[in-house]
Amino acid sequence: MIETKKTEEKVLLVGVELQNMDNFDMSMEELASLAKTAGALVKGIYTQKREKYDSKTFIGSGKLDEIALMVEADEIDSVIVNNRLTARQNANLESILGVKVIDRMQLILDIFAMRARSHEGKLQVHLAQLKYMLPRLVGQGIMLSRQAGGIGSRGPGESQLELNRRAVRNQIHEIERQLKIVEKNRATVRERRIQSGVFKIGLIGYTNAGKSTIMNAMTDKEQYEADELFATLDATTKQIHLADKFQVTLTDTVGFIQDLPTELISAFKSTLEESMNVDLLLHVIDASDPNHAEQEEVVLDILSDLKMLDIPRLAIYNKLDMVGEDFHPTQFPHVMISAKDEKARAHIQMMVLAKIKTMFKPFEIKVPISQSYKLHDLASICLVEKREYEEDMEILSGYIAENNKWKLEEFL
């Protein structure tokens, strides 16, 4: 059997920098990474400074002529615009350039469609695609043609692109109904976890910061990890022992990115809720990325939007093996590690335990030796610092969460 090598789709990237726009260069670099993740070969990047976007074609006519020449000369397959295009702008660009044109939002949706593994994840991507496409069902241009194929037309939503608005709305209602059932089940599991008194830790951070690698180091379990954007979509929760019998849950979630489509923030709300209900957030930062400071700000802005800034945080500066000696962290408290280093787990555990002690309340109890068996369950939800024996008594001291202090009452 002869294997045929998959041909990479040749694309051009287009961006417009408005006055006082922050992080434009970072955004364009990110667009190139997104295109690569989607399987594209970037053949050129075109940018232009303007006071405002062109209402008809997004970019100015002179720059558009340059792009058109490059499309023809290099047999370009697609053009990717680093912004959300209106249906009119999209149709005009395709008409002028004669190739498929997609925007940043559609590209991210495409990658999410590639990455979704669970039933819930696929439903969420499908829903986001349909909501994105609904206002764009205005004609039979290249954008809405199933025959166009390639980047921007993957996933469960692609067969819906040519359906009429009523059919798409019906699909949206049906998927939302299914997701409500899934979310209700998830909420039940989450409520049980909250009532159990187990301490909950959530991994958050910019996409490709190394959250899954840290998850694997902390749990000894295989979570998919790769040097690519959005390697993890579906929230994964594991239970681990941080010290002795002290149990915690660790949740890995989807990575953040600037200009994440609102359709996806809404669609993945239930996934992000896994982090909204944690006791401690571990903010993973790629220290080797030259834009790490801007990425930190994006994460903090999203946490603010989600009303999660009041949750205690510990910063983990990852990939330290790839940075110079002049690196200076800006988040406190923090730990600096390389997640693939065999000592990384111990460093993270030490800092996490130190942080938890500042959040817990100290306690000391005395229990008759004949009843010391009752301490087994207690040790799973508190940090035991010292165990001593005095005549026929066992003395236990350490730290416990305020909401779990009632469990000490039977020993007092």
N, C-alpha and C positions, 0 to 999 in steps of 0.2 A: 504494500500500500504506500503510495507516494504522498508525503505530507506537503501541504501548500502553506507557505509562510504568509501570515496575515499582513496585508499591506497597511502601513500607517497612513492615517488621513492627514494630508498636508493642510495646514491652517495658517492664517495670518491673525495676529492679535491687534486690536484697535482700542485706543484709550484717549479720552479727552480730559485734560487737566484744567479745572476751573480755578479762578482766583481764590486764594486762602484755603485751598483744598489740602487736607492733611493726609499723609501716608500714600500719596499717589504712586511713587516709585515702588513702595512695598506692595501695593495693590496690583501693579502690573507684573511684578515678579511672581506674585501669588497666582495670577491668571495663567502665567506660563506653566507653573507647577500643576495647576488644575487641569490644563489642557494635556499635559504629559500623563497625568493620572488617568485621564479619560482615553488615552491611547493615541493621542495626536502627535504629529511632528511639526513643531513650530518653525516656519520658514521665514518669518519676518514679524517685526513689531512696529506699529505706526502710532505715534502719539501727536497730539496737537494741544496748544494752549488756547483757550477761548474764554470769553466772558460768560457764555451760556451755551448749552447744547443746541445744535440746529434742530428745530422742531420737525423738519421733514426727513433729514438724513443723519441726524445725531452729530456728524462730523462735517467740517467745511468742504466745499466743492473742490478746492485745489487739492487737498489731501486725499479726497475721494478719488480723484483722477489718478493719483499716484498708486493708490491701492488697486484700482481697476487694471492698470497696466501690469502690476505684479501678479495679480490673479491670473491674467492671460499668459504672461511670460513663464510663470513657474507652475502652471497647471494646478492651481490651488483648489482644494475641495471645499473648504469652508472658511468663513471669517467669523471670529469670535470677538464680541464687543464687551469691554470691561464696564458694563453698566446695564441697567434694566431698560430695554427698548420698548417703545410703544408699538402697537400693532402696525401703525402707519409707518413709523421709522423702519421697522423690520421689513415690511413689504417693499418700501422704496429702495432700501439697500439691496435687497435680493434682485429687484428689477434692474438696477444699475450695474451690479457686479456679476449677475448671472450665475451665482453660486449660493449655496445655503448659508444663511447668516443666523447665528444664535447669540444670545447675550449671556452674561456671567451667571444669571440666575438659572437659565436653562442648562448651562454646563454643570452647575452644582447639582441640580436635580438629576442630571444624567449619571453623575458619579454616585449619588445616593442610590439610584436604581441598580447600579452595578454592585454596590456593597451590601444592600439589604439581604439578610439571611433568614430572619425569623418571619413567621406569618404576619405578626404585627408590624414589623419593619416594612414589609412589602406593601401592606395595606396603607401605611402612612405615606410611603413614597408615591403610591398610586394616587392617593388623595391630593397630595401636594401638586403632582403633575396636572391633574384635572383642573384644580383651582387656578393654576398658572395659565393653562391653555384656554379656559372658558372665555375670557374677554378677548382672546385672539382668534376666535373662530369666525373670521370675517371673509374668508375666501379660500381659494385653492392654490395658494402660492407654494413655493418650495418649502417654507417652514411647516406647512400643514400637510405635506405630501408624505404618505407612508413609504412611497417608493424612494424617497431621498435617502433614508437609512443613515447609518453612521452615528457620529457623536450628536447628541441632542435628541435622539429619537429612541433611546433604549428604555427598557423596563416595562412594567405592566400597563403604563399609560399610553403607549404608542398606538395601540389599535383604536384608541378613542379620539385621535386627533381630528378625524374628519366627520365625527358624529355631530348632529345638531345640538344646539344649546340645551334643549329639553332633555335629550338622552344623557348628556353629560351631567346635568343637574340631578337626574335620577340616580346616576352612578355615584355621585358625591353623597347623596342622602343615604344610599345603601352602605357605602363604605363607612360613613360616620356612624351608622347604626351598629355595624360589626365592631368598630373600634370602641364604642361605648361598652360593649360586652367585655371586650378584652381589658379595657381600662378598669372596669368594675372588679374583674378578677385580680388584676394587679393591685388595686387599692386594698382588697381584702388581705392579700399576702403582706402588703406594706403595713397594714394596721396590726396584723399579728406580730410583725417584727418590732413595731413600736411598743406594743404591750409587753413583749418579752423582756424589755429592759436592756436588750443588747445594744452596745455602743455602735453607732453607724458612721462609717467613713466613706466619703465620696471622692473619686479622682476627677478633677476637672482640668482644663487647660486648652491651649490652642491646638488645633489639629496637627498631628505629627510631632508633638512635644515628647512623646515616649510614655504615655499613660499605660498602654497595654503591656509594654516591657516591664514597667514597675509593677503592674498587676501580677504578671507572671513571676517576678522575683519575690513578691510578698506571699503568693499563694501556692507556688510550685505547680500551678496549673497552666495548661497551654491555651492562652488567649491569642487570637490572630494578631500578629504584629508585623509591620513592614514600614519601610521608609517611603511612605506615600500619604497623601491627604485622605482623611476619612477612612482609615483602615478599619476602624470600629464604628458601627452605627447602633447596634442593639445594646441596651444596658445589660451588664452582666454583674451579678452579685455573688460573692463567695464569702464563706465564713472562715476566719483564721484565728489562731491564738497569738496574741501579741506578747504576752508574758505569762508564764506558768499556765493557769487555767483561764485567764482573762480572755474572753471571746469578743471579737468584733466582726462586723460585716464590712466588706470592702466592695464598692461599686465602681465599675468603669463605665463611662458614658461617652456619647458622641463628642468629638472635638469642636471647639468654637472657631469661628472665622469671621473676619469683618464682612459686612454686607451680606450676611446670611439671609436668604430669601425669607420674607415674612411667612410665606406658605409653609416653609419647613420649620420655622420656630413654632408655629401653631401645631403643625402635624406631629412634631416630636415633643410636644409639651409633656406627654405622659412619660417619655423617656427621661426628660430633664427633671421631672418630679422625683425621680429616684435620688437626685442630688439635692432637691429642695428639702427633703425630710431627713437629712443626715445631721449628725452632731458635730462633725469636723470635716472641712474641705481640704484636700491636698491639692494645691495649685501647682501643676507640673509645668515647668518652663524650659524650653530648649535654649540653654545658655549659649550654644554654638551659633544660633541664628542671629545675624547682624541686626535683625528687626525685633529682637526679643522684647525690648522695652515697649515698643508699640503694640506687640502682641499681648503683653501683660495688661496694657490699658484696655484693649478690646475685650479681654476676658472680664476685667473689673467692670467695664461698662455694661456688659451683658448680665453680669451678676446683679448690678444695680437695677437693670430693667426687670429682672426676675425677682427683685426684692430679697436677694440672698446675701447681701453684704454684711448682715448682722451675724451670719454663721461663722464661728471661729475658723481661721484659716492657717495653714502651714504651707509655706512655699518650698517646692522641691526644684532646685536648679539642676537639670539633667544634662547629660552629654558633656560633663566637665572635662573629659579627656580630649575634647576637640576645641577647647578655648585656651587663650593665653593667660599669663600670670596677671595681666592688668585688668582682668574681669572683676567688676564690682556689683554685687547683688543690690537690688533696691527694695525687695520685699522682706519684711521681718515679721515673725521669726522665720528662719529658713534652714534648709540643709542642702549642701552641695555634693552631688554624687554623679557617677556614671552608672546608669541602671544595669548595665551588663557586667559591672564589677562584682565579684563575689562578696565584697564587703558592703555593698549598697544596702542590702536588706537590713543588716545590723544597724547601719547609720540611720536609716529611715525609722526603724522601730524605736531607737533610742530617743530621737527627736519627737516622734509621735507620743511616746509615753510621757516625756517631759511636758509636752503641751497638754495632754489629758490631765495630768496632775494639777495644772493651773485651773482646770475647768471643774474638777471634782472637789469634794469636801473631805477633810481628814476624819477618820473614825477609829475607835478602838472598842472591842467587845470581848467579854469573857464568857466562855462556854464550858459547861461541865464536860469532862472527857467522854462521859457516857452519851452525850448528845453531839459530839463533834462531827458526826456523819452529816449533820444538817448544814455544815459549812461548805460542802462540796458545790451545791448550786449557787451559794452566795459568791464563792470565789470566781465564778464564771462572769460575773457582772461588776466586779470591783478589782482594783489594783491592790494586791496584798504586798505590803512592805516588810512586815515582820510577823513571824509565828513564834510564840514562846509558850513554855509550859510551867505552871506554878501549882504544885501539889496535884489536885485532881481537876485543875482548870486549864483550858487552852486559851491563850490570849492572842487575838488577831487584830492587827492594826494596818491601816493603809488609807486608800482613797476610794470614794464612791460618788456616783452622780447624785445630784440633789433629788431628782425624781425617783431614785431607787432607795433613798434613805429609809423609807417606810419598811423595807424588807429587813432592817436591823432590829425592828421593834420586838420581834419574838425572842431576841437574844438579850434584850436589856432588862 
